[in-house]
Amino acid sequence: MKPTLLTGLMLVFSLFLYAQKPIKALQVGDRVPDAFWTAPRNFMINGKVVQGSMEQFRGQLLIIDFWATFCIPCIKEMPEQKRLSSLFKGEINIVNVTPESAKLVSTFYSSERNPLGSAFTSIVDDKELNGLFLHNKIPHLVWIDKQGIVRNTTDGDALSEENIRATLSGTLSLTPLNYIYPNTVLMMNQNPKGMQSFNLLIKGRIPGISSSMIRSNGPNTGIIIFNHPLRWLYSVLARAEFPSFSDQRFKLDFADTDGFNNPSLKPEDLWTVDFWASSGKSALLKKLTMNYLNENSGYSAAVKVINTPVYKLQYSPSKATRQLKTQGGQPTNLGFHKGSRFINQSITILVNDIQDCSFVKNPVLNDTKITFLVDLELSEVKDVAGLNALLNPYGLSLKADYQELEMLVVSKTDKTN
């Protein structure tokens, strides 16, 4: 199956989505307990809930698919699951499982979103399986062989004829997904006693996760950023270096031929950093993590004052044909969209909105000296000329210039990276 993309990134649902107590969780290589087969479970069949068990699937390859009604990739995979179930009839069973209520799933069953119609089935109201097979995102597959041994845990897109045949023959070699425990060192289920610091940097995609977070665990605090281009890691951390940071203040002093920016999200050029320090250093966490990247990534970033191209927002009241000073009212800011209005807002917010325009490649500076709140009628804009056409009637203009300015300058320190 093809991965489902949304806004350029795989759609990943809440990290630690179904995190439960790990005491009963099974790992790859474990045999499922007998109660796994015999415990009563709620199956939705033909739109109604009936009680059954996994006993009917014992002795064949069982693939459990954890899903939810809000999970678009999960729903898109259902027709392919049905096809594979028919192709390997008598050899495999694919069982969908969700912790969502029977009422919620029944609404989904009766809606146009259900791609299988009356053929749809799922375990609902699950209170156990999500804890027995811990995972960080959905769709999540658990592969259990004929002997009841957990053989693998994978993303949903690993479900294919090739992988099913490999599992049936005992040759499936996909790397299992690791459950990432919240508030602990990466790939561990608890922090070591007396841990003072922990640092980990990985190049290459870690399957099954994509997020970032600040974490706290007793005497330790940490930041982790999963599966992003190195540029993104530095961008997240740079905000601790200087508050005025924006993407336009990012400068590479080398030709990016090796995937530092990685706009296509090539898996081999995604990075994960996990950095822990003592809780007393929480205010310095991002700065310390950037120092760690500088020492180990093959690149080095530092804030430097350099002469750089900028845009300056300027104000000439004598050229205005429309009133700029606010007439009051409910503050409104809908950005640059057709029919949008910018009401009772500061000029600083307008500068930020201009900075967010995709065609604005240089830093935007407020050179207006305006201290009053402003009103503007906005619209969709596609270039600087169109932007100035909106601004000029208010006496505003965006001018290209050069200025000594703080920039995050990244240098390459390792030619092999």
Secondary structure, DSSP 8 states (H G I E B T S, - for coil): ----EETTEE----TTTT---GGG---TT-B--HHHHHS-EEEEETTEEEEE-GGGGTTSEEEEEE--TT-HHHHHHHHHHHHHHHHTTTTEEEEEE--S-HHHHHHHHTSTT-SSGGG-EEEES-SSHHHHS--SSSSEEEEE-TTSBEEEEEEGGG-SHHHHHHHHTT-----------TTS-TT-SS--TT---EEEEEES--TT---EEEEEETTEEEEEEEEE-HHHHHHHHHHHH-TT--GGGEEESS---SSSS-TT--GGG-EEEEEEEEGGGGGGHHHHHHHHHHHHSSEEEEEEEEEEEEEEEEE-GGG-SS--B----S-EE--SSTT-EEEEE-HHHHHHHHHTSTT--S-EEE-S---S-EEEE-----SHHHHHHHHGGGTEEEEEEEEEEEEEEEEE--TT-
